[in-house]
């Protein structure tokens, strides 16, 4: 897409991103689709870096997804190569060949094996991947690697994003201070199923790959898997977590020693997921949906996503219409246990409906005032059990149509 998009009104500023030991970045303008901006990112990891990853469950994944799934069991990484503008999806044998050529070129530049190079692509589906544009810049990228390249890295992977996304935390493993930082991209085709769009997180901690994988899978569910822009699960969703070991912490004997690290990782992923949803294509309002009283956490999440994905709910929020009937409709269509006469609905902290009817004395004015804000809070109590979840979405505006109606032009 060639048109420059206005920065989302929900955008958050990029935080200060200190150096994380054991990783360096470089970016380049390869001209894959865009002109006058960087579109390729190369990251170099210290020898001994471990890796974990989760990927889309879309049944038509891109060639980079297949590559990463195949090499992930090795548990080690030396490089990451990402391009924006072409997703390398539905390209058959030529797509697989482009992946291998890119991995070989990056491996040669970083002096490692191709199977130590992780790949990710984002952009248009079904267009041939010009691998030669990527392979022609890898040597130059390797020559410009810098440990303070986080901001440039976050910008290089954007497509319809209107602002770069990054997050960071510092925590302790034993007596050793460790850093966790990450970047993400995502704006449309967001309805995660195991991951969301592209996100890359690096820590200088030394953590075995199996422990890293367990923590990542657990942290994905309440973060990336609880956001939705448009109900469409991307063919390229990837989240990778790299641990370089440069902090020099003592070997980890038990997962209980990683409690503080788990919380910090959850914080980084939460921040990145929030930035993605705040950059939803055409979004003007952030929607937070809290579901309680469900029969299970999984059921609560599904109900929340049904509300967040409803075009009628999303357009009501866009139009600042306090139409709680649309919320009731979305709960009922979710396919999860729910009973009309147990259900309660609130917007902006004001309970509007309960036990099958409007709350006695309900006044719409404070709800209307809340709907005029940029962050809308919806609460649903199903009255069925103890399951709960929080889901985030955004409104649906004409901007979404404008962006996606001209995506390939």
GUPA-861826 format. One record per residue (C-alpha): x, y, z. Coordinates in Angstrom, 3 decimals. Layout:
<node><x>X</x><y>Y</y><z>Z</z></node>
...
This chain:
<node><x>0.000</x><y>0.000</y><z>0.000</z></node>
<node><x>1.554</x><y>3.278</y><z>-1.069</z></node>
<node><x>-0.640</x><y>5.783</y><z>0.728</z></node>
<node><x>0.748</x><y>7.215</y><z>3.950</z></node>
<node><x>-1.627</x><y>6.581</y><z>6.831</z></node>
<node><x>-2.300</x><y>9.019</y><z>9.651</z></node>
<node><x>-0.999</x><y>7.844</y><z>13.009</z></node>
<node><x>-3.703</x><y>6.122</y><z>15.038</z></node>
<node><x>-5.309</x><y>8.387</y><z>17.674</z></node>
<node><x>-4.831</x><y>5.486</y><z>20.092</z></node>
<node><x>-1.070</x><y>5.274</y><z>19.482</z></node>
<node><x>1.340</x><y>4.883</y><z>22.372</z></node>
<node><x>4.876</x><y>6.303</y><z>22.302</z></node>
<node><x>7.809</x><y>3.983</y><z>21.794</z></node>
<node><x>9.557</x><y>3.413</y><z>25.147</z></node>
<node><x>13.270</x><y>3.823</y><z>25.701</z></node>
<node><x>14.874</x><y>0.573</y><z>24.586</z></node>
<node><x>18.223</x><y>-0.157</y><z>26.245</z></node>
<node><x>20.700</x><y>-2.542</y><z>24.676</z></node>
<node><x>19.996</x><y>-6.236</y><z>25.271</z></node>
<node><x>23.219</x><y>-8.189</y><z>25.428</z></node>
<node><x>23.760</x><y>-10.740</y><z>22.687</z></node>
<node><x>21.629</x><y>-9.241</y><z>19.905</z></node>
<node><x>22.402</x><y>-6.754</y><z>17.134</z></node>
<node><x>20.158</x><y>-5.344</y><z>14.390</z></node>
<node><x>20.412</x><y>-3.840</y><z>10.921</z></node>
<node><x>17.765</x><y>-2.699</y><z>8.429</z></node>
<node><x>17.772</x><y>-1.994</y><z>4.694</z></node>
<node><x>15.633</x><y>-0.704</y><z>1.820</z></node>
<node><x>15.279</x><y>-3.672</y><z>-0.519</z></node>
<node><x>12.318</x><y>-2.274</y><z>-2.486</z></node>
<node><x>10.290</x><y>-5.466</y><z>-2.158</z></node>
<node><x>7.049</x><y>-3.471</y><z>-2.357</z></node>
<node><x>7.612</x><y>-0.135</y><z>-0.668</z></node>
<node><x>9.751</x><y>2.752</y><z>-1.826</z></node>
<node><x>11.642</x><y>5.216</y><z>0.338</z></node>
<node><x>11.498</x><y>3.155</y><z>3.541</z></node>
<node><x>13.241</x><y>0.185</y><z>5.120</z></node>
<node><x>11.613</x><y>-3.193</y><z>4.551</z></node>
<node><x>14.170</x><y>-5.810</y><z>5.623</z></node>
<node><x>15.435</x><y>-6.546</y><z>9.126</z></node>
<node><x>18.373</x><y>-8.752</y><z>10.094</z></node>
<node><x>19.062</x><y>-9.674</y><z>13.725</z></node>
<node><x>22.249</x><y>-11.418</y><z>14.836</z></node>
<node><x>22.263</x><y>-13.488</y><z>18.045</z></node>
<node><x>25.219</x><y>-14.586</y><z>20.129</z></node>
<node><x>26.299</x><y>-18.231</y><z>19.811</z></node>
<node><x>24.346</x><y>-20.387</y><z>22.252</z></node>
<node><x>21.098</x><y>-18.421</y><z>21.907</z></node>
<node><x>18.006</x><y>-20.540</y><z>22.561</z></node>
<node><x>14.646</x><y>-19.957</y><z>20.905</z></node>
<node><x>10.930</x><y>-20.597</y><z>21.360</z></node>
<node><x>8.117</x><y>-19.894</y><z>18.945</z></node>
<node><x>4.389</x><y>-20.041</y><z>18.275</z></node>
<node><x>2.789</x><y>-19.748</y><z>14.880</z></node>
<node><x>-0.544</x><y>-19.287</y><z>13.160</z></node>
<node><x>-3.055</x><y>-22.118</y><z>13.040</z></node>
<node><x>-4.345</x><y>-20.820</y><z>9.720</z></node>
<node><x>-4.414</x><y>-23.838</y><z>7.378</z></node>
<node><x>-2.848</x><y>-21.822</y><z>4.535</z></node>
<node><x>0.395</x><y>-20.648</y><z>6.193</z></node>
<node><x>3.226</x><y>-18.852</y><z>4.478</z></node>
<node><x>6.464</x><y>-20.565</y><z>3.474</z></node>
<node><x>8.401</x><y>-18.878</y><z>6.327</z></node>
<node><x>6.014</x><y>-20.512</y><z>8.840</z></node>
<node><x>6.816</x><y>-23.972</y><z>7.471</z></node>
<node><x>10.545</x><y>-23.214</y><z>7.604</z></node>
<node><x>10.423</x><y>-21.988</y><z>11.205</z></node>
<node><x>8.294</x><y>-24.913</y><z>12.370</z></node>
<node><x>10.815</x><y>-27.316</y><z>10.866</z></node>
<node><x>13.889</x><y>-25.787</y><z>12.544</z></node>
<node><x>12.341</x><y>-24.786</y><z>15.892</z></node>
<node><x>12.845</x><y>-28.233</y><z>17.529</z></node>
<node><x>16.609</x><y>-27.652</y><z>17.331</z></node>
<node><x>16.089</x><y>-24.965</y><z>19.986</z></node>
<node><x>18.925</x><y>-22.723</y><z>18.821</z></node>
<node><x>19.177</x><y>-19.556</y><z>16.738</z></node>
<node><x>21.880</x><y>-17.336</y><z>15.301</z></node>
<node><x>19.816</x><y>-15.008</y><z>13.142</z></node>
<node><x>16.410</x><y>-13.583</y><z>12.264</z></node>
<node><x>15.530</x><y>-12.237</y><z>8.798</z></node>
<node><x>12.232</x><y>-10.380</y><z>8.325</z></node>
<node><x>10.748</x><y>-8.627</y><z>5.309</z></node>
<node><x>7.693</x><y>-6.393</y><z>4.871</z></node>
<node><x>5.593</x><y>-5.961</y><z>1.736</z></node>
<node><x>5.294</x><y>-9.578</y><z>0.575</z></node>
<node><x>3.940</x><y>-12.373</y><z>2.807</z></node>
<node><x>5.368</x><y>-15.223</y><z>0.676</z></node>
<node><x>2.078</x><y>-17.108</y><z>1.000</z></node>
<node><x>0.507</x><y>-19.374</y><z>-1.639</z></node>
<node><x>3.628</x><y>-19.364</y><z>-3.795</z></node>
<node><x>4.179</x><y>-23.128</y><z>-3.971</z></node>
<node><x>7.667</x><y>-24.427</y><z>-4.643</z></node>
<node><x>8.951</x><y>-20.973</y><z>-5.563</z></node>
<node><x>7.965</x><y>-19.702</y><z>-2.106</z></node>
<node><x>9.886</x><y>-22.493</y><z>-0.405</z></node>
<node><x>12.867</x><y>-21.829</y><z>-2.667</z></node>
<node><x>12.769</x><y>-18.135</y><z>-1.766</z></node>
<node><x>12.827</x><y>-19.017</y><z>1.922</z></node>
<node><x>15.831</x><y>-21.297</y><z>1.562</z></node>
<node><x>17.711</x><y>-18.793</y><z>-0.585</z></node>
<node><x>17.092</x><y>-16.062</y><z>2.001</z></node>
<node><x>18.177</x><y>-18.313</y><z>4.883</z></node>
<node><x>21.337</x><y>-19.394</y><z>3.044</z></node>
<node><x>22.265</x><y>-15.785</y><z>2.269</z></node>
<node><x>21.722</x><y>-14.681</y><z>5.884</z></node>
<node><x>23.649</x><y>-17.686</y><z>7.194</z></node>
<node><x>26.581</x><y>-16.891</y><z>4.938</z></node>
<node><x>26.574</x><y>-13.290</y><z>6.162</z></node>
<node><x>26.431</x><y>-14.333</y><z>9.831</z></node>
<node><x>28.757</x><y>-17.352</y><z>9.466</z></node>
<node><x>26.319</x><y>-19.995</y><z>10.667</z></node>
<node><x>24.061</x><y>-22.665</y><z>9.190</z></node>
<node><x>20.845</x><y>-21.900</y><z>7.327</z></node>
<node><x>18.925</x><y>-23.924</y><z>9.911</z></node>
<node><x>19.934</x><y>-21.371</y><z>12.547</z></node>
<node><x>18.198</x><y>-18.551</y><z>10.662</z></node>
<node><x>14.543</x><y>-17.839</y><z>11.487</z></node>
<node><x>12.432</x><y>-16.095</y><z>8.867</z></node>
<node><x>9.224</x><y>-14.083</y><z>8.808</z></node>
<node><x>7.401</x><y>-12.255</y><z>6.026</z></node>
<node><x>4.403</x><y>-9.927</y><z>6.060</z></node>
<node><x>2.484</x><y>-8.169</y><z>3.321</z></node>
<node><x>0.478</x><y>-9.119</y><z>0.245</z></node>
<node><x>-0.581</x><y>-12.767</y><z>-0.186</z></node>
<node><x>-0.168</x><y>-14.617</y><z>-3.489</z></node>
<node><x>2.489</x><y>-12.471</y><z>-5.143</z></node>
<node><x>5.839</x><y>-14.079</y><z>-6.081</z></node>
<node><x>8.550</x><y>-13.368</y><z>-3.527</z></node>
<node><x>11.510</x><y>-11.545</y><z>-5.123</z></node>
<node><x>14.130</x><y>-13.367</y><z>-3.050</z></node>
<node><x>16.941</x><y>-11.737</y><z>-4.991</z></node>
<node><x>15.994</x><y>-8.369</y><z>-3.478</z></node>
<node><x>16.511</x><y>-9.826</y><z>-0.011</z></node>
<node><x>19.656</x><y>-11.827</y><z>-0.739</z></node>
<node><x>21.257</x><y>-8.790</y><z>-2.378</z></node>
<node><x>21.197</x><y>-6.818</y><z>0.885</z></node>
<node><x>22.156</x><y>-9.462</y><z>3.477</z></node>
<node><x>25.918</x><y>-8.886</y><z>3.307</z></node>
<node><x>25.434</x><y>-5.151</y><z>3.714</z></node>
<node><x>23.098</x><y>-5.733</y><z>6.640</z></node>
<node><x>25.657</x><y>-7.922</y><z>8.384</z></node>
<node><x>28.251</x><y>-5.182</y><z>7.997</z></node>
<node><x>25.993</x><y>-2.609</y><z>9.724</z></node>
<node><x>24.780</x><y>-4.622</y><z>12.716</z></node>
<node><x>24.331</x><y>-2.511</y><z>15.853</z></node>
<node><x>23.189</x><y>-3.367</y><z>19.404</z></node>
<node><x>21.077</x><y>-0.197</y><z>19.646</z></node>
<node><x>18.937</x><y>-0.795</y><z>16.559</z></node>
<node><x>15.615</x><y>-1.555</y><z>18.277</z></node>
<node><x>13.734</x><y>1.500</y><z>16.988</z></node>
<node><x>14.847</x><y>0.974</y><z>13.402</z></node>
<node><x>13.944</x><y>-2.716</y><z>13.669</z></node>
<node><x>10.414</x><y>-1.930</y><z>14.847</z></node>
<node><x>9.892</x><y>0.426</y><z>11.899</z></node>
<node><x>11.279</x><y>-1.907</y><z>9.224</z></node>
<node><x>8.680</x><y>-4.639</y><z>9.816</z></node>
<node><x>5.592</x><y>-2.379</y><z>9.515</z></node>
<node><x>2.971</x><y>-2.728</y><z>6.754</z></node>
<node><x>-0.293</x><y>-0.850</y><z>7.392</z></node>
<node><x>0.899</x><y>-0.077</y><z>10.921</z></node>
<node><x>0.803</x><y>3.639</y><z>11.682</z></node>
<node><x>3.379</x><y>3.563</y><z>14.480</z></node>
<node><x>6.253</x><y>1.264</y><z>15.552</z></node>
<node><x>5.627</x><y>-1.021</y><z>18.515</z></node>
<node><x>8.044</x><y>-2.066</y><z>21.249</z></node>
<node><x>8.111</x><y>-2.920</y><z>24.949</z></node>
<node><x>10.718</x><y>-3.709</y><z>27.591</z></node>
<node><x>11.103</x><y>-4.933</y><z>31.173</z></node>
<node><x>13.918</x><y>-5.600</y><z>33.630</z></node>
<node><x>13.659</x><y>-8.436</y><z>36.144</z></node>
<node><x>15.781</x><y>-10.821</y><z>38.207</z></node>
<node><x>16.770</x><y>-14.441</y><z>37.877</z></node>
<node><x>18.335</x><y>-15.260</y><z>41.197</z></node>
<node><x>20.800</x><y>-12.466</y><z>41.879</z></node>
<node><x>21.242</x><y>-11.565</y><z>38.207</z></node>
<node><x>19.442</x><y>-8.687</y><z>36.517</z></node>
<node><x>18.054</x><y>-9.596</y><z>33.102</z></node>
<node><x>16.363</x><y>-7.590</y><z>30.360</z></node>
<node><x>13.428</x><y>-8.561</y><z>28.115</z></node>
<node><x>12.580</x><y>-6.399</y><z>25.092</z></node>
<node><x>10.417</x><y>-6.962</y><z>22.057</z></node>
<node><x>8.958</x><y>-5.467</y><z>18.896</z></node>
<node><x>5.748</x><y>-6.266</y><z>17.034</z></node>
<node><x>3.819</x><y>-5.332</y><z>13.934</z></node>
<node><x>0.134</x><y>-5.703</y><z>13.254</z></node>
<node><x>-2.847</x><y>-3.571</y><z>12.291</z></node>
<node><x>-5.284</x><y>-5.606</y><z>10.198</z></node>
<node><x>-5.999</x><y>-9.312</y><z>9.644</z></node>
<node><x>-5.841</x><y>-9.625</y><z>13.428</z></node>
<node><x>-7.691</x><y>-12.466</y><z>15.137</z></node>
<node><x>-4.850</x><y>-14.441</y><z>16.684</z></node>
<node><x>-4.905</x><y>-18.200</y><z>16.978</z></node>
<node><x>-1.667</x><y>-19.077</y><z>18.776</z></node>
<node><x>0.136</x><y>-15.841</y><z>17.912</z></node>
<node><x>-0.546</x><y>-12.537</y><z>16.218</z></node>
<node><x>1.025</x><y>-11.096</y><z>13.125</z></node>
<node><x>4.752</x><y>-10.715</y><z>13.867</z></node>
<node><x>6.421</x><y>-10.260</y><z>17.253</z></node>
<node><x>10.044</x><y>-10.789</y><z>18.206</z></node>
<node><x>11.188</x><y>-10.775</y><z>21.825</z></node>
<node><x>14.778</x><y>-11.036</y><z>23.073</z></node>
<node><x>16.130</x><y>-11.568</y><z>26.564</z></node>
<node><x>19.739</x><y>-11.662</y><z>27.716</z></node>
<node><x>18.861</x><y>-14.411</y><z>30.192</z></node>
<node><x>20.208</x><y>-17.931</y><z>29.817</z></node>
<node><x>17.166</x><y>-20.210</y><z>29.661</z></node>
<node><x>16.898</x><y>-23.691</y><z>28.115</z></node>
<node><x>14.698</x><y>-23.846</y><z>25.022</z></node>
<node><x>12.066</x><y>-26.218</y><z>26.523</z></node>
<node><x>11.481</x><y>-23.861</y><z>29.484</z></node>
<node><x>11.389</x><y>-20.905</y><z>27.106</z></node>
<node><x>8.781</x><y>-22.647</y><z>24.944</z></node>
<node><x>6.540</x><y>-23.476</y><z>27.899</z></node>
<node><x>6.611</x><y>-19.898</y><z>29.176</z></node>
<node><x>5.895</x><y>-18.421</y><z>25.753</z></node>
<node><x>2.903</x><y>-20.676</y><z>25.082</z></node>
<node><x>1.436</x><y>-19.849</y><z>28.492</z></node>
<node><x>1.965</x><y>-16.100</y><z>28.069</z></node>
<node><x>0.418</x><y>-15.964</y><z>24.586</z></node>
<node><x>-3.072</x><y>-16.956</y><z>25.706</z></node>
<node><x>-3.975</x><y>-13.900</y><z>27.894</z></node>
<node><x>-2.132</x><y>-11.430</y><z>25.642</z></node>
<node><x>-1.928</x><y>-11.897</y><z>21.870</z></node>
<node><x>-4.723</x><y>-14.468</y><z>21.817</z></node>
<node><x>-7.080</x><y>-12.028</y><z>23.551</z></node>
<node><x>-7.051</x><y>-9.279</y><z>20.930</z></node>
<node><x>-8.986</x><y>-8.954</y><z>17.677</z></node>
<node><x>-9.346</x><y>-6.272</y><z>15.024</z></node>
<node><x>-11.401</x><y>-7.967</y><z>12.340</z></node>
<node><x>-11.775</x><y>-11.711</y><z>13.130</z></node>
<node><x>-9.294</x><y>-12.699</y><z>10.384</z></node>
<node><x>-6.395</x><y>-14.949</y><z>11.419</z></node>
<node><x>-3.294</x><y>-14.121</y><z>9.391</z></node>
<node><x>-1.405</x><y>-16.713</y><z>7.358</z></node>
<node><x>1.855</x><y>-15.305</y><z>8.745</z></node>
<node><x>1.292</x><y>-15.011</y><z>12.525</z></node>
<node><x>4.603</x><y>-15.540</y><z>14.293</z></node>
<node><x>5.921</x><y>-14.878</y><z>17.789</z></node>
<node><x>9.544</x><y>-15.772</y><z>18.476</z></node>
<node><x>11.360</x><y>-15.510</y><z>21.807</z></node>
<node><x>15.157</x><y>-15.585</y><z>21.866</z></node>
<node><x>17.377</x><y>-15.991</y><z>24.960</z></node>
<node><x>20.987</x><y>-14.994</y><z>24.299</z></node>
<node><x>22.445</x><y>-15.949</y><z>27.708</z></node>
<node><x>24.593</x><y>-12.806</y><z>27.804</z></node>
<node><x>23.395</x><y>-11.807</y><z>31.290</z></node>
<node><x>25.339</x><y>-14.718</y><z>32.743</z></node>
<node><x>22.734</x><y>-15.939</y><z>35.221</z></node>
<node><x>23.321</x><y>-19.250</y><z>36.948</z></node>
<node><x>21.881</x><y>-22.389</y><z>35.336</z></node>
<node><x>18.159</x><y>-22.748</y><z>36.049</z></node>
<node><x>17.308</x><y>-25.905</y><z>37.942</z></node>
<node><x>13.572</x><y>-25.434</y><z>38.414</z></node>
<node><x>10.869</x><y>-23.464</y><z>36.629</z></node>
<node><x>9.893</x><y>-21.961</y><z>39.997</z></node>
<node><x>13.114</x><y>-19.940</y><z>39.774</z></node>
<node><x>11.569</x><y>-18.128</y><z>36.779</z></node>
<node><x>8.476</x><y>-16.704</y><z>38.490</z></node>
<node><x>9.646</x><y>-13.095</y><z>38.216</z></node>
<node><x>10.800</x><y>-13.682</y><z>34.632</z></node>
<node><x>7.395</x><y>-15.098</y><z>33.682</z></node>
<node><x>5.659</x><y>-11.986</y><z>34.995</z></node>
<node><x>8.059</x><y>-9.702</y><z>33.121</z></node>
<node><x>7.584</x><y>-11.675</y><z>29.894</z></node>
<node><x>3.815</x><y>-11.466</y><z>30.338</z></node>
<node><x>4.161</x><y>-7.693</y><z>30.751</z></node>
<node><x>6.150</x><y>-7.309</y><z>27.535</z></node>
<node><x>3.701</x><y>-9.417</y><z>25.526</z></node>
<node><x>0.741</x><y>-7.566</y><z>27.049</z></node>
<node><x>2.229</x><y>-4.203</y><z>26.069</z></node>
<node><x>2.911</x><y>-5.372</y><z>22.512</z></node>
<node><x>-0.584</x><y>-6.821</y><z>22.122</z></node>
<node><x>-2.108</x><y>-3.584</y><z>23.378</z></node>
<node><x>-0.120</x><y>-1.600</y><z>20.821</z></node>
<node><x>-1.316</x><y>-3.884</y><z>18.028</z></node>
<node><x>-4.979</x><y>-3.451</y><z>18.943</z></node>
<node><x>-4.517</x><y>0.307</y><z>19.354</z></node>
<node><x>-3.281</x><y>0.363</y><z>15.754</z></node>
<node><x>-6.277</x><y>-1.529</y><z>14.371</z></node>
<node><x>-6.921</x><y>-0.387</y><z>10.831</z></node>
<node><x>-9.121</x><y>2.700</y><z>10.941</z></node>
<node><x>-9.637</x><y>2.359</y><z>14.698</z></node>
<node><x>-10.729</x><y>5.368</y><z>16.729</z></node>
<node><x>-11.713</x><y>3.597</y><z>19.936</z></node>
<node><x>-10.197</x><y>0.802</y><z>22.028</z></node>
<node><x>-12.728</x><y>-1.685</y><z>23.428</z></node>
<node><x>-11.998</x><y>-3.666</y><z>26.585</z></node>
<node><x>-14.421</x><y>-6.514</y><z>27.277</z></node>
<node><x>-14.448</x><y>-8.253</y><z>30.662</z></node>
<node><x>-16.429</x><y>-11.469</y><z>30.862</z></node>
<node><x>-17.144</x><y>-13.084</y><z>34.241</z></node>
<node><x>-19.414</x><y>-15.849</y><z>35.449</z></node>
<node><x>-18.591</x><y>-18.208</y><z>32.567</z></node>
<node><x>-18.338</x><y>-21.977</y><z>32.943</z></node>
<node><x>-14.583</x><y>-21.795</y><z>32.191</z></node>
<node><x>-11.850</x><y>-19.354</y><z>31.263</z></node>
<node><x>-11.896</x><y>-20.691</y><z>27.702</z></node>
<node><x>-15.644</x><y>-20.137</y><z>27.458</z></node>
<node><x>-15.289</x><y>-16.599</y><z>28.821</z></node>
<node><x>-12.640</x><y>-15.811</y><z>26.216</z></node>
<node><x>-14.839</x><y>-17.094</y><z>23.403</z></node>
<node><x>-17.764</x><y>-14.994</y><z>24.557</z></node>
<node><x>-15.509</x><y>-11.949</y><z>24.793</z></node>
<node><x>-14.178</x><y>-12.491</y><z>21.280</z></node>
<node><x>-17.718</x><y>-12.935</y><z>19.921</z></node>
<node><x>-18.563</x><y>-9.493</y><z>21.291</z></node>
<node><x>-15.323</x><y>-7.938</y><z>20.094</z></node>
<node><x>-15.713</x><y>-9.410</y><z>16.593</z></node>
<node><x>-19.351</x><y>-8.439</y><z>16.113</z></node>
<node><x>-19.650</x><y>-5.836</y><z>13.318</z></node>
<node><x>-22.814</x><y>-4.549</y><z>14.985</z></node>
<node><x>-21.088</x><y>-4.030</y><z>18.339</z></node>
<node><x>-18.041</x><y>-2.482</y><z>16.660</z></node>
<node><x>-20.103</x><y>-0.053</y><z>14.585</z></node>
<node><x>-22.244</x><y>0.870</y><z>17.596</z></node>
<node><x>-19.049</x><y>1.809</y><z>19.421</z></node>
<node><x>-17.849</x><y>3.770</y><z>16.392</z></node>
<node><x>-21.168</x><y>5.624</y><z>16.304</z></node>
<node><x>-21.141</x><y>6.132</y><z>20.087</z></node>
<node><x>-24.499</x><y>4.367</y><z>20.342</z></node>
<node><x>-25.213</x><y>2.797</y><z>23.749</z></node>
<node><x>-26.989</x><y>-0.166</y><z>22.153</z></node>
<node><x>-26.556</x><y>-2.909</y><z>24.727</z></node>
<node><x>-28.929</x><y>-5.185</y><z>22.792</z></node>
<node><x>-26.119</x><y>-5.861</y><z>20.328</z></node>
<node><x>-23.937</x><y>-7.098</y><z>23.176</z></node>
<node><x>-26.684</x><y>-9.486</y><z>24.282</z></node>
<node><x>-26.943</x><y>-10.731</y><z>20.694</z></node>
<node><x>-23.205</x><y>-11.393</y><z>20.501</z></node>
<node><x>-23.230</x><y>-13.331</y><z>23.772</z></node>
<node><x>-26.082</x><y>-15.474</y><z>22.508</z></node>
<node><x>-24.399</x><y>-16.327</y><z>19.204</z></node>
<node><x>-21.031</x><y>-17.267</y><z>20.745</z></node>
<node><x>-22.027</x><y>-20.927</y><z>21.072</z></node>
<node><x>-21.011</x><y>-20.994</y><z>24.736</z></node>
<node><x>-23.206</x><y>-21.791</y><z>27.779</z></node>
<node><x>-25.357</x><y>-18.736</y><z>28.541</z></node>
<node><x>-28.859</x><y>-18.110</y><z>29.842</z></node>
<node><x>-30.816</x><y>-14.988</y><z>29.040</z></node>
<node><x>-32.240</x><y>-14.594</y><z>32.546</z></node>
<node><x>-28.825</x><y>-14.859</y><z>34.246</z></node>
<node><x>-27.036</x><y>-12.412</y><z>31.974</z></node>
<node><x>-25.950</x><y>-8.926</y><z>33.044</z></node>
<node><x>-24.418</x><y>-6.221</y><z>30.812</z></node>
<node><x>-22.592</x><y>-3.011</y><z>31.732</z></node>
<node><x>-20.899</x><y>-0.263</y><z>29.731</z></node>
<node><x>-18.568</x><y>2.226</y><z>31.379</z></node>
<node><x>-19.283</x><y>0.712</y><z>34.784</z></node>
<node><x>-23.053</x><y>1.262</y><z>34.488</z></node>
<node><x>-25.153</x><y>-1.915</y><z>34.619</z></node>
<node><x>-27.809</x><y>-1.646</y><z>31.932</z></node>
<node><x>-29.457</x><y>-5.049</y><z>31.784</z></node>
<node><x>-29.757</x><y>-7.845</y><z>34.298</z></node>
<node><x>-31.811</x><y>-11.019</y><z>34.657</z></node>
<node><x>-33.463</x><y>-10.710</y><z>31.284</z></node>
<node><x>-34.529</x><y>-7.079</y><z>31.422</z></node>
<node><x>-33.419</x><y>-3.474</y><z>31.744</z></node>
<node><x>-32.120</x><y>-2.537</y><z>35.195</z></node>
<node><x>-34.681</x><y>-0.581</y><z>37.231</z></node>
<node><x>-33.936</x><y>3.122</y><z>37.118</z></node>
<node><x>-31.359</x><y>2.769</y><z>34.324</z></node>
<node><x>-30.205</x><y>6.147</y><z>33.002</z></node>
<node><x>-28.445</x><y>6.201</y><z>29.630</z></node>
<node><x>-26.752</x><y>9.604</y><z>29.984</z></node>
<node><x>-23.566</x><y>8.437</y><z>31.793</z></node>
<node><x>-23.193</x><y>5.586</y><z>29.297</z></node>
<node><x>-23.476</x><y>8.005</y><z>26.376</z></node>
<node><x>-20.772</x><y>10.160</y><z>27.968</z></node>
<node><x>-18.538</x><y>7.101</y><z>28.313</z></node>
<node><x>-19.146</x><y>6.109</y><z>24.684</z></node>
<node><x>-17.777</x><y>9.469</y><z>23.560</z></node>
<node><x>-14.376</x><y>8.598</y><z>24.996</z></node>
<node><x>-11.554</x><y>6.771</y><z>23.229</z></node>
<node><x>-11.439</x><y>3.737</y><z>25.541</z></node>
<node><x>-14.708</x><y>1.848</y><z>25.927</z></node>
<node><x>-15.239</x><y>-0.693</y><z>28.711</z></node>
<node><x>-17.853</x><y>-3.441</y><z>28.386</z></node>
<node><x>-18.590</x><y>-5.933</y><z>31.164</z></node>
<node><x>-20.673</x><y>-9.100</y><z>30.894</z></node>
<node><x>-21.553</x><y>-11.401</y><z>33.769</z></node>
<node><x>-22.952</x><y>-14.723</y><z>32.549</z></node>
<node><x>-23.944</x><y>-15.934</y><z>36.015</z></node>
<node><x>-22.986</x><y>-19.512</y><z>35.126</z></node>
<node><x>-19.692</x><y>-20.218</y><z>36.888</z></node>
<node><x>-16.290</x><y>-18.827</y><z>37.885</z></node>
<node><x>-14.595</x><y>-18.502</y><z>34.492</z></node>
<node><x>-13.382</x><y>-15.058</y><z>33.445</z></node>
<node><x>-11.359</x><y>-13.392</y><z>30.708</z></node>
<node><x>-10.470</x><y>-9.967</y><z>29.369</z></node>
<node><x>-10.493</x><y>-9.382</y><z>25.610</z></node>
<node><x>-9.524</x><y>-6.283</y><z>23.637</z></node>
<node><x>-10.918</x><y>-5.079</y><z>20.326</z></node>
<node><x>-11.541</x><y>-1.851</y><z>18.445</z></node>
<node><x>-14.338</x><y>-0.084</y><z>16.632</z></node>
<node><x>-15.115</x><y>-0.505</y><z>12.934</z></node>
<node><x>-14.967</x><y>2.697</y><z>10.915</z></node>
<node><x>-14.945</x><y>3.776</y><z>7.272</z></node>
<node><x>-11.164</x><y>3.935</y><z>7.663</z></node>
<node><x>-10.972</x><y>0.129</y><z>7.749</z></node>
<node><x>-12.742</x><y>-0.054</y><z>4.389</z></node>
<node><x>-10.562</x><y>2.684</y><z>2.907</z></node>
<node><x>-7.353</x><y>0.890</y><z>3.932</z></node>
<node><x>-8.347</x><y>-2.619</y><z>2.850</z></node>
<node><x>-10.234</x><y>-1.557</y><z>-0.257</z></node>
<node><x>-6.982</x><y>-0.196</y><z>-1.688</z></node>
<node><x>-4.445</x><y>-2.495</y><z>-0.002</z></node>
<node><x>-2.838</x><y>-3.688</y><z>-3.249</z></node>
<node><x>-2.962</x><y>-0.348</y><z>-5.071</z></node>
